[in-house]
Amino acid sequence: MARTDDVRNDRARADDPVTTMPATTVTTVQTGSTQQQKDSSMTAMPGLGTSLATPELLRSVFRRHAAGVAVITAQGSRPVGFTATSLTSVAAEPPLVSFGVGTGSSSWPVLAEAEHVGVHILGEHQRELAGTFARSGADRFAPPTSWRPGPEGVPLLDGVLAWLVCRVVARVPAGDHRVVLAEVVAGDSAGAGRPLVYHQGRFNGLRD
C-alpha cells in the first residue's frame, strides 16, 4: 500500500532491525539521610531485551496493535479526507473525540482551518474505501466513492457503520502531527455490518 496521511505512521517492516541496549546496574550512594543515584542508566530485567526508543521501534510495536479504521473528512475550497487509526473517544460529557493528523499530509491545510469535521467508522466491506483515503495522490472523492454534503457542510461518506459531525475545539501540537479535539454535534450509528480493523500493516475483518 502506498504512503498514507495517517495509517503510514503505524507501519514498519517486519524485519526492521531493533538495537539492543546492554544491561547495566544502578549504584546507590548513601550520603547522610539522602540517597543519590550515581549512575542512572537502565537495569534490564532478566530475559527481556531492551530496545532504544526510535521511530522504527514505535512503528514495530504499533504493528501489533489492532485498531479500528475511520475516515476523517472536512470541507474547504475542496473536500478532503484521510484514513485514520488514531480515533479515540475522549469524554462523554461533553462528547469529545480526538484523532491525529500529520502536518505534512495533503488534508492538513484544510483541517488546520476547518470548523467542523466528519468522522466515519468503516465496515469490513470498505477495505477499498480505506485504501483510497490512505493513498497519496488519489482523487478520494471521485467515483466510486459515494458521498453527500452533511450537517455544517461536512462531506459524509455513504455505507459506513456510523458517522459523526464534530466541531473542532483544539489542535494540539505533537511532534510532526497535530492532535485534533472535536465536540460531537450530530451523528448516526445505524449502519449495518462488522468493523474494519488495521493490524500488521493491513486492513482486516474482525474475527471472533
C-alpha positions as CSV (number, residue, x, y, z in Angstrom):
1,M,0.0,0.0,0.0
2,A,1.2,3.5,-0.8
3,R,2.2,6.1,1.8
4,T,-0.7,7.5,3.7
5,D,-1.6,10.6,5.7
6,D,-2.2,8.7,9.0
7,V,-2.1,5.0,8.7
8,R,1.5,5.1,7.4
9,N,2.7,6.1,10.9
10,D,1.6,2.7,12.3
11,R,3.7,0.8,9.8
12,A,7.1,-0.9,10.0
13,R,8.8,-3.7,8.1
14,A,8.6,-6.9,10.0
15,D,12.4,-7.3,9.6
16,D,13.3,-3.8,10.9
17,P,16.4,-4.0,13.0
18,V,16.0,-3.4,16.7
19,T,19.0,-2.2,18.6
20,T,19.5,-3.9,21.9
21,M,20.9,-2.0,24.8
22,P,23.4,-3.7,27.1
23,A,22.3,-4.4,30.7
24,T,23.6,-2.0,33.3
25,T,23.1,-1.6,37.0
26,V,22.2,1.4,39.2
27,T,24.7,2.3,42.0
28,T,23.2,4.0,45.1
29,V,25.4,6.1,47.3
30,Q,24.3,6.9,50.9
31,T,25.0,10.5,51.9
32,G,23.7,11.4,55.3
33,S,19.9,10.7,55.2
34,T,19.7,11.2,51.4
35,Q,20.2,8.5,48.8
36,Q,21.7,9.6,45.5
37,Q,21.9,7.6,42.3
38,K,25.4,7.7,40.9
39,D,24.7,6.0,37.6
40,S,21.1,6.5,36.4
41,S,21.3,4.1,33.5
42,M,18.6,1.4,33.0
43,T,18.7,-2.0,34.7
44,A,17.4,-4.6,32.2
45,M,15.0,-7.2,33.6
46,P,16.2,-10.8,33.2
47,G,15.0,-12.4,30.0
48,L,13.8,-9.2,28.4
49,G,15.6,-7.3,25.6
50,T,15.8,-3.5,26.0
51,S,15.4,-1.5,22.8
52,L,16.4,2.1,22.1
53,A,13.4,4.4,21.6
54,T,13.3,5.0,17.9
55,P,10.6,5.7,15.3
56,E,11.2,2.2,14.0
57,L,10.6,0.7,17.4
58,L,7.4,2.7,17.8
59,R,6.1,1.5,14.4
60,S,7.0,-2.1,15.0
61,V,5.2,-2.1,18.4
62,F,2.1,-0.5,16.9
63,R,2.0,-3.1,14.1
64,R,1.0,-5.4,16.9
65,H,-1.8,-3.1,18.0
66,A,-5.1,-3.8,16.3
67,A,-7.1,-0.6,15.7
68,G,-10.4,0.4,14.3
69,V,-10.4,2.2,11.0
70,A,-12.0,5.6,10.5
71,V,-12.1,8.2,7.7
72,I,-11.9,11.9,8.7
73,T,-13.3,14.4,6.3
74,A,-13.6,18.2,6.1
75,Q,-14.7,20.8,3.6
76,G,-12.6,23.8,2.5
77,S,-12.3,25.1,-1.1
78,R,-12.4,21.3,-1.8
79,P,-13.4,18.3,0.2
80,V,-10.5,16.5,1.9
81,G,-10.3,13.3,3.9
82,F,-7.8,10.7,5.1
83,T,-7.9,7.2,6.7
84,A,-7.1,7.3,10.4
85,T,-6.4,4.6,13.0
86,S,-5.8,7.2,15.8
87,L,-9.5,8.0,16.5
88,T,-10.3,8.0,20.3
89,S,-13.4,8.6,22.4
90,V,-12.2,11.2,24.9
91,A,-15.2,12.1,27.0
92,A,-18.9,11.6,27.2
93,E,-19.8,15.0,28.9
94,P,-19.4,16.9,26.7
95,P,-19.0,14.3,23.9
96,L,-15.4,14.7,22.7
97,V,-13.3,12.7,20.2
98,S,-9.7,13.1,19.1
99,F,-7.5,12.0,16.2
100,G,-4.0,12.7,14.9
101,V,-3.1,14.1,11.6
102,G,0.3,14.8,10.1
103,T,1.1,18.4,9.3
104,G,2.7,17.3,6.0
105,S,-0.5,15.5,4.9
106,S,-2.5,16.7,1.9
107,S,-5.5,17.2,4.2
108,W,-3.8,19.3,6.8
109,P,-4.2,22.8,5.1
110,V,-8.0,22.4,5.1
111,L,-8.1,20.7,8.6
112,A,-6.0,23.5,10.0
113,E,-8.8,25.9,9.3
114,A,-11.9,23.8,9.3
115,E,-14.5,24.5,12.0
116,H,-16.2,21.1,11.6
117,V,-15.0,17.6,10.6
118,G,-16.7,14.3,9.7
119,V,-15.8,11.1,11.5
120,H,-16.7,7.8,9.7
121,I,-16.4,4.3,11.2
122,L,-15.7,1.9,8.3
123,G,-17.0,-1.6,7.9
124,E,-15.1,-4.7,6.8
125,H,-16.8,-4.3,3.4
126,Q,-15.0,-1.0,2.9
127,R,-11.4,-2.0,2.6
128,E,-11.1,-0.4,-0.8
129,L,-12.5,2.8,0.5
130,A,-10.0,2.8,3.4
131,G,-7.2,2.2,0.8
132,T,-8.4,5.1,-1.3
133,F,-8.4,7.6,1.6
134,A,-5.0,6.3,2.7
135,R,-3.3,6.5,-0.7
136,S,-1.3,9.6,-1.5
137,G,-2.3,11.4,-4.7
138,A,-5.7,9.6,-5.0
139,D,-8.8,11.5,-6.0
140,R,-10.5,10.4,-2.9
141,F,-14.0,11.8,-3.6
142,A,-14.2,10.8,-7.2
143,P,-16.3,7.7,-8.2
144,P,-16.6,5.0,-7.0
145,T,-16.6,6.9,-3.6
146,S,-20.2,7.7,-2.7
147,W,-20.7,10.8,-0.5
148,R,-23.0,13.7,0.1
149,P,-22.9,17.1,2.0
150,G,-23.9,16.6,5.6
151,P,-24.5,18.9,8.6
152,E,-22.3,22.0,8.6
153,G,-21.4,21.2,5.0
154,V,-19.1,18.3,6.1
155,P,-18.7,15.6,3.4
156,L,-20.4,12.4,4.6
157,L,-19.4,9.0,3.2
158,D,-22.2,6.5,2.3
159,G,-22.4,3.0,3.6
160,V,-20.4,3.4,6.8
161,L,-21.2,1.7,10.1
162,A,-21.5,5.1,11.9
163,W,-20.7,8.7,11.4
164,L,-20.3,11.9,13.5
165,V,-20.0,15.5,12.7
166,C,-17.9,17.3,15.2
167,R,-16.9,20.9,16.0
168,V,-13.1,21.4,16.3
169,V,-12.3,22.8,19.7
170,A,-8.5,22.4,19.8
171,R,-5.4,21.5,17.7
172,V,-2.6,20.3,20.0
173,P,1.0,20.2,18.6
174,A,2.5,16.8,18.9
175,G,5.8,16.3,17.0
176,D,5.1,16.4,13.3
177,H,1.4,15.9,13.9
178,R,-1.5,17.7,15.5
179,V,-3.9,16.0,17.9
180,V,-7.4,17.4,17.0
181,L,-10.0,17.6,19.7
182,A,-13.6,17.9,18.5
183,E,-17.0,18.0,20.1
184,V,-19.8,15.9,18.6
185,V,-22.8,17.9,17.3
186,A,-24.6,15.2,15.1
187,G,-24.3,11.6,14.1
188,D,-25.8,8.3,13.2
189,S,-24.9,4.8,14.4
190,A,-27.5,2.8,12.4
191,G,-25.2,1.3,9.7
192,A,-25.1,-2.5,9.4
193,G,-22.1,-4.8,9.3
194,R,-18.9,-5.6,11.1
195,P,-16.0,-3.2,11.7
196,L,-12.8,-2.9,9.7
197,V,-9.6,-3.4,11.6
198,Y,-6.0,-2.3,10.8
199,H,-3.3,-4.8,12.0
200,Q,0.2,-5.7,10.9
201,G,0.1,-3.1,8.1
202,R,-3.2,-4.5,6.6
203,F,-6.9,-3.8,6.6
204,N,-8.7,-6.9,8.0
205,G,-12.1,-8.0,9.1
206,L,-12.8,-8.6,12.8
207,R,-12.5,-12.3,13.7
208,D,-14.4,-13.8,16.7
